[in-house]
Amino acid sequence: MNQSINIMTSADENLMPFITIQILSIIDSLPSDVKINYFLLYDTEGDRESKLKNIEKLQAFSALYNNLVFEAVDIGNIELFKHIAYYGGYWACPAYYPLVAHKLLPKCVDRVLYLDAGDVFVQGDFREYYFMDFSNHLIIATPGRYKVVDDKLEIYDSEDLYDLSLCDGITRGVFNSGSYIMNLQMMRQIDFSEEDYIVFAETLAQLKKDIAIKEHEYAYWGDQGFLSAFFLGKIKYYGYPDITNLWYMPFNFCLWYYDRMDKAPWYTPVIVHFAGAPKPWTVKYPYDASLTSPYHATHKISDLQAGQREYYFFWHEYAIKSEMIQQTQSSQKMSRLL
């Protein structure tokens, strides 16, 4: 029986053009008989025309692949997300759209892998990660923070949020949100509502105010801080407890790894996240791609850590390939019109 995998992202009009890069990387990384359902959560505020044009391009691009189904999902009213984003620092509203995935995605979608739209690409088969047993958890993710108990690393539990010594770390994020899997079936059973999220956001804001944590001016560190706090105690961590090592992150390999390490990891990174490093579209490559040309290149390849560079070149190769495919599509469309 052919497998089916559900993938979700969220984006504004600035990040939408980079989604083709991620799609290509996924297509190349999975067997051709694996069906990929790819969902884009978006809103129509702001430059609605630009967003719809980008979505039209993504739909045409995705139609080239027999095993890929692309669906753009209009999030609707975004007042909830504005409210949550208000307490979360400089992260934009789309980062929080996955919170209502259980309400918007088809009921047959029981789980979904979330990937950041612009700065995450895939370079290997991730089915081991995707099909993990939730074990009655709501999220599967790569651990990004542990607590120390009797000189041992342990995961946080729900009561730790109200421990003054642990709260700030939790709201920075016990996992990085570039890649995580959501248990939509269980979320529907619990039936999380907009009110649940708003009340929790305001509770965190009041909590941080009451305990006078001044390191941050906001209640939580964007979506990963909110998700970490909200789902605390219901997060399953890949590799734990067999491996308790913050550098072990094959399915969310953050490039800040090379800030501390001068050699490649002992495992093969599968899902790569340009976190803690320049975004790939801000780097000046030896030759341009139309996807990156509208952006001001603020970094040179030589500015990057030595170990990071190969990942930028991989991303850029997909940008070039994506550009060539879309140019061919455009030429064929023009030929049919003549």
N, C-alpha and C positions, 0 to 999 in steps of 0.2 A: 504494500500500500504506500502510495506517495505521501510524504510528509508535508505539512503545511506550517508555515512560520509567519507570525504576525509581528510587524515592526511599525513603530510609531515615532514621529517627530513632531515638533511644533516650530513655527518660524514666522517672522515678518517678511516684508518684501525684500529686505537686504540680504537675508540668508537663503531665501528660496532658490536663487540660481545655483547655489552650491549643492543642492540636494541631488542633482544628477551624479555628482562625484560619489556620494555615498551609495546611491543606487547601483552604480557600476561596480563599486567595490564589493557589494553584497552579492551581485550576480556572479562575479568572478570567483567568489569564495565558497559558494554552495553548489552541490550537484544540480544539474539542469532539471532533474525530476522533482526537486523541492519547490513547492508552490510558495510564493512570497506575497503576502498581503501587506501592502505598504500604506500607512495612513498618515496624512499630513493634517494636523490641527492648525487652523488659522482663523483670523478675524477679518472683517471687512472695514474696520475703522481706518482712518488715515487715507493713504493712497490706494483706494479700492481697485481702481483700474489697473494699476501696476501689479497688484497681487493676483488679480484674475488672469492677467496676461502671463504671468509666471506659472500659474497653475495650468493654464492651457498648454504651455510648453512642456511642463512636467508630464501631463497626461499623454501628449504625443510621443514624448521620449520613452515613457514606460510601455507604451503600446508596441514597441519594437520587440519586447521580450515575452515569449509565450508563457513563461512561468511566473510573471509578475503582474499583479493587479494593484493599480494605484487608485487611491480614493482620497480626495480632499474633503475634510469635514469642517464646515463652518461652525465655530465655537458659539456663535450667537452673541448675546449680551455679555460684555466683558467687565461689567461693574464689579463683580465678585473678585476678579483677578486684579483689578486696579486696587481694590481694598487690601488684598493680601500683599501685593507688590509694594504698597506704601510702606509697610513695616520691614521690607526685606532688602533694603539697600538699592543698588543701582541695577538690579536684574529687571528685565522688561517682562510685561505680562505673559507673553507666550511661554515662558519657562514654567509657568504654573498650570498651563492647560491640561497636562496629563491628569490632574486631580479629578477631572470629570470624565475621563476616558470610559469608565464603567457605565456612564449614562449615554454616551454618544456613539461608541463603537457598536457594531452589530452584536446581538446577544450570543451568537455562536463563537465570538472571540473570547475565549476563556482566559487567555494570557497574552501579554504583548511586551515586546522588548522595546524600550524607549532608548533612542540614540539622539544626542544633540545634533542639530541639523547641519551646521557649518563646519564644525571642528572635530568631527569623529568620522573615521573610515575603518573599513574592515579589511583584514588581510589574512583571513583563514576561516576554517569551518568552526562556527560557534555553537553548533547544535548541542554539544555537551552542556554548555551553560544554559542555553535556552530551555531545554527540556528537563532541567533539574526539578525534583520534587519540591514543592513549596513547603511541605511539612507543616501545614496550617499557618504559614506566614503570608503576609500581604506583599512583601517586596523581596526580591533576590538581588543582591548587589555586592560589589567589591568593598571590603572593609577599608575605611579611611581613617579610623581612629579607634583606639582601644582605651580602656581604663586599666590601671595597674592595681592589682589586688594581691597582696602577699608576694610581691616581686614577680607576679605572673600577669600576662596580658589577657584580659577578658572583655567580652562585649558588654555593652550597656543594656540595662533593662529599664522598663518604663518608669520606675520610681526614681531613677537617677536624674531625671529632668528637674526635680525639685531639690536636688542637692546643690547647694551654692558653689561647691568646688568643681562640679561637673557640668552644670547647666550651660556655661558659655561654650565649652567644647562641643557639646551636643548640638547647639544651635548654629555652630559653624559647619557641622555636618559629620555624621558618623560614617557616611559614605559619599563618594563623589557622584554627582547626578548625570555625568556624561553618558552612562550606560547602566540601566537597571531593568528588571523584569517585574511587571505588575500582575498580581493575581486578580484579574477582573471578575472572575466568578465569585470569589469570596467578597470582593468589594461590593458587588451587587447584592449579595446576601445581607451584608451589614447595612447597605444602602446609605453610604455617606452622602450628606447633603451640603449644599452651599452654606447653610447656616452653621453646620459643624465646623467648616473650615474658617469661617469668619470669626466665630467665637474663639476658636483655638488661636488664631493669629492675634486677636486682641488680648487673650490670656497671656500669651508669650510676651507681648509688648509690656503688659503690666508687670509680669514677673521680672523681666529684665530691669524695669524701672525700680521695682521694689528692692531688688538685691544689689542695685547700684553698680552693675557691671559697666564700666566706662570704656572698655577696650573698643567697642563698636558703637556706632551711633544708631544702630538699628536692632530690631528684635531678633533677627535670624539672618543667616548668610545666604540670601537668595533661596532658590527652590530647594537646593540640597539641605540647607538648614531647616527649612519648613518641613520637608518630607522626613528628614531624620527625626525631628522632634515629634511630628504627628504620628508616625508609624513606629516609634520606638518600642521595642519589645516584640514587634511583629516583622522584623527584618531578618532574613536569612542571609548569611554572609558566605560567599563562595570561598571554599577552601578551609573555612573554620569548622571545627577546632584543630583539624590535622595540621594546618599551617597557620601560624599566628605571626605574620611578617607583613608589615605595611608596604614592603617593596614587591610583594607578590600580587600582581594585578593583571593577569593575562587577558581578561575580558573588559578591562577599562584601563589600559596602559597609559597613564598620565605622563607627559613628557617632562614634568618637573623631576622625574626619576633621575635625570642626568644633572640636576643641580647638586646632587650628593654623590652620584656614582660615576666612575670614569670608565666603566666597562659595561657591555651588554648584559641584560638580565639572564639568569640561568634557565629561563623558560622562554617560549616563543610568544610574543604579544600577538593577540588575535584581533582585538578591538582596540584601536589606537585613538587616544584623545589628546588634542593639542591644548592641554591644560597646564597652566604655569609656564607657558612658552608663547612666543608670538603666534598669532593666528596665521594660518598658512596663506591666506590671501593678502597679508601685509608684507610678505617677503618678496624681494626682487630676485627673480630667477634668471638664468642665462637667456631665456627667450620667453616672451609674453604669451599669455593665453587670454582670450577675450573675457573669461570669467574673472580674471584678476585685474585686468587693465583699468576698470573704473576706480580701483582703490589705490590710494597713495601707498607705495611701497616704503615702509618706514624701517625695514630691516634688511640687511644683507645676509646672504648665506653664511658669510664668515662670522656674523654676529651669533650664530647658533652654536650650541654645544655640539661637539663632534658626533656624539651618538645620536643626536636628534636629526641630523641632516638627511639621513636616508628616508625618514618618514615624510619629510617635506617634499623630497623628490618623488616619492610614490604618489603623494596627494597631487602633485603638479602633473604627473603623467596621466592621472585620471582626469584632471581638468582639461588637458590637451585632447585626450580621447573623447571626452564628452563634447567638447567644442567641435571636433571633426564630425561626430555623429549628427549633431544638430545642424551643422552646415550642410551636410549631405541631405538631411531631411528637408531643409529649406530649399535646396536646389531642385530636388525631386518634386516638391510641391509647386515650385515656379514653373517647371517643365510641363506639368499637367495643366497649368492654367494657360499656357501659350498655345 
